[in-house]
Structures are given as C-alpha cells and as structure tokens.
Amino acid sequence: MPADLKRFQKTGELHFLTFSCNGREPYFTSPQSRELFEHALETVRRRYVFFVYAYVVMPEHVHLVVSEPKRATLARAIQALKTSVSKKCKQHPFWLPRYYDLNLHSSDKLSEKVRYVHRNPVKRGLASDPENWKWSSFRHYLTGEKGTVEIESEWTAGKRQGLKAPERFNVLETK
C-alpha cells in the first residue's frame, strides 16, 4: 500500500472495507475462529456505535460494509476490532497492517458491494449458495434471522418499529 494513503472518513458515507490476515494466511479456518471474529465485531459495533450493513468472514480475510461510528473515527474502530481479535488468537502478528477502504457514494454501489460480500464464499468454492456460509450477513438479508452481529436492514428497521416478520419466517424465530 502507498505510504501516502488517503482515507475519506467523517463524510457520512458508508464504507466497504477489506482487511487480511498476516501473509494472507488462513487463520479463520475453524468455526470457532470465525465466531470469535463475529463476537468481536458486535462488541466493537456497540462500543463505537456504527451500523453493519454486510459482512463475511473468509479463511484469510474479512469484508465489511459499515457506517461511520458515532464514537471516534472508523480507523479507530477498525483498529479496536483488529486488536480485539489478535489478542484472543495465538498467531502473531495476526493481521496485515492497514485495510482497504472504499467510500460508497450511491445506493447502486452499496447494492453491488453487499452482493459481492455475500457471494464471496460461493465464488471461492467454500459454499454452494450464499445461505450455506454461516459466517456472513446473507441469511439475515434472506430471512431476517438474527445472528451474532446486528445487521442494519429492512428487517432490523421493521423490528424497531414493532413490525412482525411474515408468517412464513416466524418459524426461524423459534430456533
């Protein structure tokens, strides 16, 4: 990455982020390691007060679509997330320095990146369909299923307003 990397934060825009494990090593191969990341993401999301629109945990990298935090900068929140994960793992260093950050200027770009995030496990041959990869926000988008990480979506907004899921999806809430 260039030494003079410029980030466009505090713009009020959403961000598509990618960050990778050190040496692109597959440190997220076990379900426990991927769940550790999900718990850390939810903890940091609450602490720094930001929305997660989409995410996927791949074996050697992570993709996120997030808002800017209300507390501190996005860079600080991502630093806290990466630090939280690396402190709980035996691999050191755990992460490559820095991360890729793309500002999302339009709803078309947001849709494109959410689709990209959710299709990543299929493209890589890790799952036959996006819903078969447990460590992403796809199943929330498909069914409203609540996972470890709170996803900002029409489902979430509807629940905040007291709306109920269509009857065909209520079966999922009993699990």
C-alpha positions as CSV (number, residue, x, y, z in Angstrom):
1,M,0.0,0.0,0.0
2,P,1.2,3.5,-0.7
3,A,2.8,5.4,2.1
4,D,0.6,8.5,1.4
5,L,-2.6,6.5,1.7
6,K,-5.6,8.9,1.9
7,R,-8.8,7.9,3.7
8,F,-12.1,9.8,3.2
9,Q,-13.7,9.5,6.6
10,K,-16.1,11.7,8.5
11,T,-18.0,12.1,5.2
12,G,-21.3,10.4,6.5
13,E,-20.9,7.8,3.7
14,L,-20.9,4.1,4.1
15,H,-17.6,2.2,3.7
16,F,-16.7,-1.1,2.0
17,L,-13.7,-2.5,4.0
18,T,-11.4,-5.4,3.4
19,F,-8.6,-6.5,5.8
20,S,-6.5,-9.6,5.6
21,C,-4.7,-11.9,7.9
22,N,-0.9,-11.6,8.1
23,G,0.7,-13.1,5.0
24,R,-2.8,-13.9,3.8
25,E,-2.6,-17.0,6.0
26,P,-6.0,-18.8,6.6
27,Y,-6.3,-18.0,10.3
28,F,-10.1,-18.2,10.0
29,T,-10.4,-21.9,9.1
30,S,-12.3,-23.1,12.1
31,P,-15.9,-22.2,13.0
32,Q,-14.6,-21.1,16.5
33,S,-12.2,-18.6,14.9
34,R,-14.9,-17.1,12.6
35,E,-17.3,-16.9,15.5
36,L,-14.6,-15.1,17.6
37,F,-14.4,-12.5,14.9
38,E,-18.2,-12.1,14.8
39,H,-18.3,-11.6,18.6
40,A,-15.5,-9.0,18.4
41,L,-17.3,-7.2,15.5
42,E,-20.5,-7.0,17.5
43,T,-18.7,-5.8,20.6
44,V,-16.9,-3.1,18.7
45,R,-20.1,-2.1,16.8
46,R,-21.8,-1.5,20.1
47,R,-18.9,0.3,21.7
48,Y,-18.3,2.7,18.8
49,V,-21.9,2.9,17.7
50,F,-22.0,2.1,14.0
51,F,-24.1,0.1,11.6
52,V,-23.1,-3.1,9.9
53,Y,-24.8,-3.5,6.6
54,A,-23.0,-6.6,5.4
55,Y,-20.1,-8.8,6.4
56,V,-18.3,-12.1,5.6
57,V,-15.5,-13.9,7.3
58,M,-13.4,-15.7,4.8
59,P,-10.5,-18.0,5.7
60,E,-7.8,-15.3,5.3
61,H,-9.7,-12.0,5.1
62,V,-12.8,-10.2,6.0
63,H,-15.2,-7.9,4.1
64,L,-17.4,-5.3,5.8
65,V,-19.9,-2.7,4.7
66,V,-20.4,-0.3,7.6
67,S,-21.4,3.2,8.5
68,E,-19.0,5.6,10.2
69,P,-19.0,5.3,14.0
70,K,-20.6,7.9,16.2
71,R,-17.8,7.5,18.7
72,A,-14.3,8.0,17.3
73,T,-13.2,7.5,13.7
74,L,-13.7,4.5,11.5
75,A,-10.0,3.9,11.6
76,R,-10.0,3.8,15.4
77,A,-13.0,1.4,15.4
78,I,-11.2,-1.0,12.9
79,Q,-8.0,-0.8,15.0
80,A,-10.0,-1.8,18.1
81,L,-11.7,-4.7,16.2
82,K,-8.3,-6.0,14.8
83,T,-6.7,-5.6,18.2
84,S,-9.5,-7.5,20.0
85,V,-9.3,-10.4,17.6
86,S,-5.5,-10.6,17.6
87,K,-5.3,-10.6,21.4
88,K,-7.5,-13.7,21.5
89,C,-5.6,-15.7,18.9
90,K,-2.3,-17.5,19.0
91,Q,-1.0,-16.2,15.7
92,H,1.2,-13.1,15.9
93,P,1.1,-10.9,14.1
94,F,-2.5,-11.8,13.2
95,W,-3.4,-9.0,10.7
96,L,-1.6,-7.3,7.8
97,P,-1.2,-3.6,8.6
98,R,-3.9,-1.3,7.2
99,Y,-7.1,-2.1,5.4
100,Y,-8.8,-1.3,2.1
101,D,-11.5,1.3,2.4
102,L,-13.9,2.4,-0.4
103,N,-16.5,5.1,0.2
104,L,-19.9,4.1,-1.2
105,H,-21.3,7.2,-2.9
106,S,-24.6,5.7,-4.2
107,S,-27.2,3.1,-3.4
108,D,-26.2,1.2,-6.6
109,K,-22.6,0.9,-5.2
110,L,-24.0,-0.2,-1.9
111,S,-26.0,-2.9,-3.5
112,E,-23.0,-4.0,-5.6
113,K,-20.8,-4.4,-2.6
114,V,-23.4,-6.2,-0.5
115,R,-23.8,-8.7,-3.3
116,Y,-20.0,-9.0,-3.6
117,V,-19.7,-9.7,0.1
118,H,-22.4,-12.3,0.2
119,R,-21.2,-14.1,-3.0
120,N,-17.6,-14.3,-1.9
121,P,-17.8,-17.7,-0.3
122,V,-19.6,-19.1,-3.4
123,K,-17.0,-17.6,-5.7
124,R,-14.2,-19.2,-3.7
125,G,-15.9,-22.6,-3.6
126,L,-16.5,-22.5,0.2
127,A,-20.3,-22.9,-0.1
128,S,-22.7,-23.9,-2.9
129,D,-25.0,-21.0,-2.1
130,P,-24.6,-17.8,0.0
131,E,-27.0,-19.1,2.6
132,N,-24.8,-22.1,3.2
133,W,-21.9,-19.9,4.6
134,K,-22.8,-19.3,8.2
135,W,-20.3,-16.5,8.8
136,S,-21.9,-13.7,6.8
137,S,-24.9,-11.5,6.9
138,F,-26.6,-13.2,3.9
139,R,-29.1,-15.3,5.9
140,H,-30.2,-12.2,7.7
141,Y,-31.0,-10.5,4.4
142,L,-32.8,-13.6,3.2
143,T,-34.9,-14.4,6.2
144,G,-34.4,-11.7,8.9
145,E,-32.6,-14.3,11.0
146,K,-30.9,-12.7,14.0
147,G,-27.2,-13.6,14.2
148,T,-24.3,-12.6,16.4
149,V,-23.8,-9.3,14.6
150,E,-26.7,-6.9,14.3
151,I,-27.3,-6.1,10.7
152,E,-28.8,-2.8,9.6
153,S,-31.6,-3.8,7.1
154,E,-35.3,-3.5,6.4
155,W,-35.8,-6.5,8.8
156,T,-34.0,-4.6,11.6
157,A,-35.8,-1.4,10.9
158,G,-39.1,-3.2,10.9
159,K,-38.4,-4.8,14.3
160,R,-37.5,-1.5,15.8
161,Q,-40.9,-0.2,14.6
162,G,-42.7,-3.2,16.1
163,L,-43.5,-4.9,12.8
164,K,-43.6,-8.7,12.7
165,A,-42.0,-10.9,10.1
166,P,-44.3,-12.5,7.5
167,E,-45.8,-15.8,8.9
168,R,-43.5,-18.0,6.7
169,F,-40.4,-16.6,8.5
170,N,-41.7,-16.8,12.1
171,V,-40.5,-20.5,12.3
172,L,-36.9,-19.1,12.3
173,E,-37.5,-17.1,15.5
174,T,-38.2,-20.3,17.5
175,K,-34.7,-21.7,16.9
